[in-house]
Amino acid sequence: MPDKDVTLKPRLKTVPKVERPRLYKVILLNDDYTPRDFVVIVLKAVFRIGPETSYRIMMTAHQKGSCVVAVFTRDIAETKAKEATDLAKEAGFPLMFTTEPEE
């Protein structure tokens, strides 16, 4: 068997780049009709935020008109915002939560 020069080329592995999912802010909008205590209850129930932090978020929204509650992936942010808004509607309050992309 004759010896032939064989060159071996390394196989290149392609590693796909996985991007992190885009994050969305859940924003509490202030209104003049929803009682403060109810807002704190909703924040504690839906977002699992402690009573002191819930109160601070509620007061910030009350004083500035809106406040970022939390940051999640899109699906979770929209679900939590809808759940909190629906909870307020069931109780007869116009409390609103919205989502928007984080910069």
Chimera marker file (.cmm) of the C-alpha trace (Angstrom):
<marker_set name="trace">
<marker id="1" x="0.000" y="0.000" z="0.000" r="1" g="1" b="0" radius="0.5"/>
<marker id="2" x="1.513" y="3.282" z="-1.012" r="1" g="1" b="0" radius="0.5"/>
<marker id="3" x="1.736" y="6.034" z="1.591" r="1" g="1" b="0" radius="0.5"/>
<marker id="4" x="-0.088" y="9.155" z="0.532" r="1" g="1" b="0" radius="0.5"/>
<marker id="5" x="0.073" y="12.492" z="2.245" r="1" g="1" b="0" radius="0.5"/>
<marker id="6" x="-3.219" y="12.937" z="3.951" r="1" g="1" b="0" radius="0.5"/>
<marker id="7" x="-4.052" y="16.294" z="5.456" r="1" g="1" b="0" radius="0.5"/>
<marker id="8" x="-6.605" y="16.363" z="8.143" r="1" g="1" b="0" radius="0.5"/>
<marker id="9" x="-8.796" y="19.407" z="8.552" r="1" g="1" b="0" radius="0.5"/>
<marker id="10" x="-10.341" y="20.091" z="11.932" r="1" g="1" b="0" radius="0.5"/>
<marker id="11" x="-14.103" y="20.206" z="11.931" r="1" g="1" b="0" radius="0.5"/>
<marker id="12" x="-15.381" y="23.526" z="13.065" r="1" g="1" b="0" radius="0.5"/>
<marker id="13" x="-18.200" y="23.453" z="15.543" r="1" g="1" b="0" radius="0.5"/>
<marker id="14" x="-20.752" y="26.170" z="15.178" r="1" g="1" b="0" radius="0.5"/>
<marker id="15" x="-22.042" y="27.308" z="18.498" r="1" g="1" b="0" radius="0.5"/>
<marker id="16" x="-25.333" y="29.154" z="18.149" r="1" g="1" b="0" radius="0.5"/>
<marker id="17" x="-25.480" y="32.399" z="20.037" r="1" g="1" b="0" radius="0.5"/>
<marker id="18" x="-28.395" y="32.437" z="22.397" r="1" g="1" b="0" radius="0.5"/>
<marker id="19" x="-29.715" y="35.872" z="23.172" r="1" g="1" b="0" radius="0.5"/>
<marker id="20" x="-31.353" y="36.697" z="26.453" r="1" g="1" b="0" radius="0.5"/>
<marker id="21" x="-35.059" y="37.395" z="26.106" r="1" g="1" b="0" radius="0.5"/>
<marker id="22" x="-36.038" y="41.032" z="26.058" r="1" g="1" b="0" radius="0.5"/>
<marker id="23" x="-37.292" y="42.283" z="29.410" r="1" g="1" b="0" radius="0.5"/>
<marker id="24" x="-40.498" y="44.207" z="30.044" r="1" g="1" b="0" radius="0.5"/>
<marker id="25" x="-41.444" y="46.547" z="32.885" r="1" g="1" b="0" radius="0.5"/>
<marker id="26" x="-44.764" y="46.183" z="34.683" r="1" g="1" b="0" radius="0.5"/>
<marker id="27" x="-45.982" y="49.697" z="35.493" r="1" g="1" b="0" radius="0.5"/>
<marker id="28" x="-48.573" y="50.694" z="38.076" r="1" g="1" b="0" radius="0.5"/>
<marker id="29" x="-50.642" y="53.689" z="36.970" r="1" g="1" b="0" radius="0.5"/>
<marker id="30" x="-52.138" y="55.970" z="39.606" r="1" g="1" b="0" radius="0.5"/>
<marker id="31" x="-55.844" y="56.733" z="39.759" r="1" g="1" b="0" radius="0.5"/>
<marker id="32" x="-57.857" y="58.804" z="42.215" r="1" g="1" b="0" radius="0.5"/>
<marker id="33" x="-60.456" y="56.143" z="43.034" r="1" g="1" b="0" radius="0.5"/>
<marker id="34" x="-58.693" y="52.940" z="44.094" r="1" g="1" b="0" radius="0.5"/>
<marker id="35" x="-58.012" y="52.836" z="47.845" r="1" g="1" b="0" radius="0.5"/>
<marker id="36" x="-54.357" y="52.694" z="48.830" r="1" g="1" b="0" radius="0.5"/>
<marker id="37" x="-54.871" y="49.608" z="50.971" r="1" g="1" b="0" radius="0.5"/>
<marker id="38" x="-56.327" y="47.714" z="48.004" r="1" g="1" b="0" radius="0.5"/>
<marker id="39" x="-53.313" y="48.610" z="45.829" r="1" g="1" b="0" radius="0.5"/>
<marker id="40" x="-50.984" y="47.244" z="48.506" r="1" g="1" b="0" radius="0.5"/>
<marker id="41" x="-53.054" y="44.041" z="48.721" r="1" g="1" b="0" radius="0.5"/>
<marker id="42" x="-52.860" y="43.558" z="44.930" r="1" g="1" b="0" radius="0.5"/>
<marker id="43" x="-49.102" y="44.137" z="44.881" r="1" g="1" b="0" radius="0.5"/>
<marker id="44" x="-48.570" y="41.635" z="47.685" r="1" g="1" b="0" radius="0.5"/>
<marker id="45" x="-50.872" y="39.011" z="46.132" r="1" g="1" b="0" radius="0.5"/>
<marker id="46" x="-49.887" y="39.179" z="42.462" r="1" g="1" b="0" radius="0.5"/>
<marker id="47" x="-46.238" y="40.245" z="42.596" r="1" g="1" b="0" radius="0.5"/>
<marker id="48" x="-45.283" y="38.595" z="45.922" r="1" g="1" b="0" radius="0.5"/>
<marker id="49" x="-43.864" y="41.859" z="47.245" r="1" g="1" b="0" radius="0.5"/>
<marker id="50" x="-43.529" y="42.492" z="50.968" r="1" g="1" b="0" radius="0.5"/>
<marker id="51" x="-45.801" y="45.009" z="52.740" r="1" g="1" b="0" radius="0.5"/>
<marker id="52" x="-43.167" y="47.759" z="53.118" r="1" g="1" b="0" radius="0.5"/>
<marker id="53" x="-42.058" y="47.565" z="49.494" r="1" g="1" b="0" radius="0.5"/>
<marker id="54" x="-45.681" y="47.419" z="48.301" r="1" g="1" b="0" radius="0.5"/>
<marker id="55" x="-46.467" y="50.552" z="50.273" r="1" g="1" b="0" radius="0.5"/>
<marker id="56" x="-43.442" y="52.382" z="48.816" r="1" g="1" b="0" radius="0.5"/>
<marker id="57" x="-44.389" y="51.390" z="45.257" r="1" g="1" b="0" radius="0.5"/>
<marker id="58" x="-47.984" y="52.517" z="45.828" r="1" g="1" b="0" radius="0.5"/>
<marker id="59" x="-46.845" y="55.875" z="47.269" r="1" g="1" b="0" radius="0.5"/>
<marker id="60" x="-44.412" y="56.459" z="44.391" r="1" g="1" b="0" radius="0.5"/>
<marker id="61" x="-47.201" y="55.828" z="41.872" r="1" g="1" b="0" radius="0.5"/>
<marker id="62" x="-49.509" y="58.090" z="43.891" r="1" g="1" b="0" radius="0.5"/>
<marker id="63" x="-47.012" y="60.956" z="43.952" r="1" g="1" b="0" radius="0.5"/>
<marker id="64" x="-45.486" y="60.637" z="40.470" r="1" g="1" b="0" radius="0.5"/>
<marker id="65" x="-48.381" y="59.179" z="38.487" r="1" g="1" b="0" radius="0.5"/>
<marker id="66" x="-46.777" y="55.804" z="37.741" r="1" g="1" b="0" radius="0.5"/>
<marker id="67" x="-44.176" y="53.430" z="39.101" r="1" g="1" b="0" radius="0.5"/>
<marker id="68" x="-42.297" y="50.389" z="37.829" r="1" g="1" b="0" radius="0.5"/>
<marker id="69" x="-43.392" y="47.421" z="39.902" r="1" g="1" b="0" radius="0.5"/>
<marker id="70" x="-41.110" y="44.705" z="38.493" r="1" g="1" b="0" radius="0.5"/>
<marker id="71" x="-39.244" y="43.582" z="35.381" r="1" g="1" b="0" radius="0.5"/>
<marker id="72" x="-39.941" y="40.217" z="33.733" r="1" g="1" b="0" radius="0.5"/>
<marker id="73" x="-39.830" y="38.508" z="30.365" r="1" g="1" b="0" radius="0.5"/>
<marker id="74" x="-42.678" y="39.543" z="28.081" r="1" g="1" b="0" radius="0.5"/>
<marker id="75" x="-45.054" y="36.652" z="28.784" r="1" g="1" b="0" radius="0.5"/>
<marker id="76" x="-44.712" y="36.863" z="32.539" r="1" g="1" b="0" radius="0.5"/>
<marker id="77" x="-44.985" y="40.675" z="32.576" r="1" g="1" b="0" radius="0.5"/>
<marker id="78" x="-48.161" y="40.665" z="30.494" r="1" g="1" b="0" radius="0.5"/>
<marker id="79" x="-49.683" y="37.860" z="32.558" r="1" g="1" b="0" radius="0.5"/>
<marker id="80" x="-49.001" y="39.588" z="35.881" r="1" g="1" b="0" radius="0.5"/>
<marker id="81" x="-50.254" y="42.962" z="34.603" r="1" g="1" b="0" radius="0.5"/>
<marker id="82" x="-53.464" y="41.362" z="33.328" r="1" g="1" b="0" radius="0.5"/>
<marker id="83" x="-53.961" y="39.377" z="36.533" r="1" g="1" b="0" radius="0.5"/>
<marker id="84" x="-53.561" y="42.493" z="38.706" r="1" g="1" b="0" radius="0.5"/>
<marker id="85" x="-55.834" y="44.607" z="36.486" r="1" g="1" b="0" radius="0.5"/>
<marker id="86" x="-58.489" y="41.865" z="36.424" r="1" g="1" b="0" radius="0.5"/>
<marker id="87" x="-58.342" y="41.547" z="40.214" r="1" g="1" b="0" radius="0.5"/>
<marker id="88" x="-59.073" y="45.272" z="40.492" r="1" g="1" b="0" radius="0.5"/>
<marker id="89" x="-61.911" y="45.077" z="37.954" r="1" g="1" b="0" radius="0.5"/>
<marker id="90" x="-63.543" y="42.261" z="39.916" r="1" g="1" b="0" radius="0.5"/>
<marker id="91" x="-63.447" y="44.462" z="43.007" r="1" g="1" b="0" radius="0.5"/>
<marker id="92" x="-64.895" y="47.389" z="41.028" r="1" g="1" b="0" radius="0.5"/>
<marker id="93" x="-61.802" y="49.598" z="40.917" r="1" g="1" b="0" radius="0.5"/>
<marker id="94" x="-60.188" y="51.231" z="37.847" r="1" g="1" b="0" radius="0.5"/>
<marker id="95" x="-56.630" y="50.255" z="38.870" r="1" g="1" b="0" radius="0.5"/>
<marker id="96" x="-54.407" y="49.746" z="35.810" r="1" g="1" b="0" radius="0.5"/>
<marker id="97" x="-51.125" y="47.956" z="35.195" r="1" g="1" b="0" radius="0.5"/>
<marker id="98" x="-49.338" y="48.206" z="31.847" r="1" g="1" b="0" radius="0.5"/>
<marker id="99" x="-46.179" y="46.753" z="30.326" r="1" g="1" b="0" radius="0.5"/>
<marker id="100" x="-43.485" y="48.296" z="28.166" r="1" g="1" b="0" radius="0.5"/>
<marker id="101" x="-40.084" y="47.156" z="26.932" r="1" g="1" b="0" radius="0.5"/>
<marker id="102" x="-37.106" y="47.941" z="29.105" r="1" g="1" b="0" radius="0.5"/>
<marker id="103" x="-34.515" y="50.159" z="27.441" r="1" g="1" b="0" radius="0.5"/>
<link id1="1" id2="2" r="1" g="1" b="0" radius="0.2"/>
<link id1="2" id2="3" r="1" g="1" b="0" radius="0.2"/>
<link id1="3" id2="4" r="1" g="1" b="0" radius="0.2"/>
<link id1="4" id2="5" r="1" g="1" b="0" radius="0.2"/>
<link id1="5" id2="6" r="1" g="1" b="0" radius="0.2"/>
<link id1="6" id2="7" r="1" g="1" b="0" radius="0.2"/>
<link id1="7" id2="8" r="1" g="1" b="0" radius="0.2"/>
<link id1="8" id2="9" r="1" g="1" b="0" radius="0.2"/>
<link id1="9" id2="10" r="1" g="1" b="0" radius="0.2"/>
<link id1="10" id2="11" r="1" g="1" b="0" radius="0.2"/>
<link id1="11" id2="12" r="1" g="1" b="0" radius="0.2"/>
<link id1="12" id2="13" r="1" g="1" b="0" radius="0.2"/>
<link id1="13" id2="14" r="1" g="1" b="0" radius="0.2"/>
<link id1="14" id2="15" r="1" g="1" b="0" radius="0.2"/>
<link id1="15" id2="16" r="1" g="1" b="0" radius="0.2"/>
<link id1="16" id2="17" r="1" g="1" b="0" radius="0.2"/>
<link id1="17" id2="18" r="1" g="1" b="0" radius="0.2"/>
<link id1="18" id2="19" r="1" g="1" b="0" radius="0.2"/>
<link id1="19" id2="20" r="1" g="1" b="0" radius="0.2"/>
<link id1="20" id2="21" r="1" g="1" b="0" radius="0.2"/>
<link id1="21" id2="22" r="1" g="1" b="0" radius="0.2"/>
<link id1="22" id2="23" r="1" g="1" b="0" radius="0.2"/>
<link id1="23" id2="24" r="1" g="1" b="0" radius="0.2"/>
<link id1="24" id2="25" r="1" g="1" b="0" radius="0.2"/>
<link id1="25" id2="26" r="1" g="1" b="0" radius="0.2"/>
<link id1="26" id2="27" r="1" g="1" b="0" radius="0.2"/>
<link id1="27" id2="28" r="1" g="1" b="0" radius="0.2"/>
<link id1="28" id2="29" r="1" g="1" b="0" radius="0.2"/>
<link id1="29" id2="30" r="1" g="1" b="0" radius="0.2"/>
<link id1="30" id2="31" r="1" g="1" b="0" radius="0.2"/>
<link id1="31" id2="32" r="1" g="1" b="0" radius="0.2"/>
<link id1="32" id2="33" r="1" g="1" b="0" radius="0.2"/>
<link id1="33" id2="34" r="1" g="1" b="0" radius="0.2"/>
<link id1="34" id2="35" r="1" g="1" b="0" radius="0.2"/>
<link id1="35" id2="36" r="1" g="1" b="0" radius="0.2"/>
<link id1="36" id2="37" r="1" g="1" b="0" radius="0.2"/>
<link id1="37" id2="38" r="1" g="1" b="0" radius="0.2"/>
<link id1="38" id2="39" r="1" g="1" b="0" radius="0.2"/>
<link id1="39" id2="40" r="1" g="1" b="0" radius="0.2"/>
<link id1="40" id2="41" r="1" g="1" b="0" radius="0.2"/>
<link id1="41" id2="42" r="1" g="1" b="0" radius="0.2"/>
<link id1="42" id2="43" r="1" g="1" b="0" radius="0.2"/>
<link id1="43" id2="44" r="1" g="1" b="0" radius="0.2"/>
<link id1="44" id2="45" r="1" g="1" b="0" radius="0.2"/>
<link id1="45" id2="46" r="1" g="1" b="0" radius="0.2"/>
<link id1="46" id2="47" r="1" g="1" b="0" radius="0.2"/>
<link id1="47" id2="48" r="1" g="1" b="0" radius="0.2"/>
<link id1="48" id2="49" r="1" g="1" b="0" radius="0.2"/>
<link id1="49" id2="50" r="1" g="1" b="0" radius="0.2"/>
<link id1="50" id2="51" r="1" g="1" b="0" radius="0.2"/>
<link id1="51" id2="52" r="1" g="1" b="0" radius="0.2"/>
<link id1="52" id2="53" r="1" g="1" b="0" radius="0.2"/>
<link id1="53" id2="54" r="1" g="1" b="0" radius="0.2"/>
<link id1="54" id2="55" r="1" g="1" b="0" radius="0.2"/>
<link id1="55" id2="56" r="1" g="1" b="0" radius="0.2"/>
<link id1="56" id2="57" r="1" g="1" b="0" radius="0.2"/>
<link id1="57" id2="58" r="1" g="1" b="0" radius="0.2"/>
<link id1="58" id2="59" r="1" g="1" b="0" radius="0.2"/>
<link id1="59" id2="60" r="1" g="1" b="0" radius="0.2"/>
<link id1="60" id2="61" r="1" g="1" b="0" radius="0.2"/>
<link id1="61" id2="62" r="1" g="1" b="0" radius="0.2"/>
<link id1="62" id2="63" r="1" g="1" b="0" radius="0.2"/>
<link id1="63" id2="64" r="1" g="1" b="0" radius="0.2"/>
<link id1="64" id2="65" r="1" g="1" b="0" radius="0.2"/>
<link id1="65" id2="66" r="1" g="1" b="0" radius="0.2"/>
<link id1="66" id2="67" r="1" g="1" b="0" radius="0.2"/>
<link id1="67" id2="68" r="1" g="1" b="0" radius="0.2"/>
<link id1="68" id2="69" r="1" g="1" b="0" radius="0.2"/>
<link id1="69" id2="70" r="1" g="1" b="0" radius="0.2"/>
<link id1="70" id2="71" r="1" g="1" b="0" radius="0.2"/>
<link id1="71" id2="72" r="1" g="1" b="0" radius="0.2"/>
<link id1="72" id2="73" r="1" g="1" b="0" radius="0.2"/>
<link id1="73" id2="74" r="1" g="1" b="0" radius="0.2"/>
<link id1="74" id2="75" r="1" g="1" b="0" radius="0.2"/>
<link id1="75" id2="76" r="1" g="1" b="0" radius="0.2"/>
<link id1="76" id2="77" r="1" g="1" b="0" radius="0.2"/>
<link id1="77" id2="78" r="1" g="1" b="0" radius="0.2"/>
<link id1="78" id2="79" r="1" g="1" b="0" radius="0.2"/>
<link id1="79" id2="80" r="1" g="1" b="0" radius="0.2"/>
<link id1="80" id2="81" r="1" g="1" b="0" radius="0.2"/>
<link id1="81" id2="82" r="1" g="1" b="0" radius="0.2"/>
<link id1="82" id2="83" r="1" g="1" b="0" radius="0.2"/>
<link id1="83" id2="84" r="1" g="1" b="0" radius="0.2"/>
<link id1="84" id2="85" r="1" g="1" b="0" radius="0.2"/>
<link id1="85" id2="86" r="1" g="1" b="0" radius="0.2"/>
<link id1="86" id2="87" r="1" g="1" b="0" radius="0.2"/>
<link id1="87" id2="88" r="1" g="1" b="0" radius="0.2"/>
<link id1="88" id2="89" r="1" g="1" b="0" radius="0.2"/>
<link id1="89" id2="90" r="1" g="1" b="0" radius="0.2"/>
<link id1="90" id2="91" r="1" g="1" b="0" radius="0.2"/>
<link id1="91" id2="92" r="1" g="1" b="0" radius="0.2"/>
<link id1="92" id2="93" r="1" g="1" b="0" radius="0.2"/>
<link id1="93" id2="94" r="1" g="1" b="0" radius="0.2"/>
<link id1="94" id2="95" r="1" g="1" b="0" radius="0.2"/>
<link id1="95" id2="96" r="1" g="1" b="0" radius="0.2"/>
<link id1="96" id2="97" r="1" g="1" b="0" radius="0.2"/>
<link id1="97" id2="98" r="1" g="1" b="0" radius="0.2"/>
<link id1="98" id2="99" r="1" g="1" b="0" radius="0.2"/>
<link id1="99" id2="100" r="1" g="1" b="0" radius="0.2"/>
<link id1="100" id2="101" r="1" g="1" b="0" radius="0.2"/>
<link id1="101" id2="102" r="1" g="1" b="0" radius="0.2"/>
<link id1="102" id2="103" r="1" g="1" b="0" radius="0.2"/>
</marker_set>
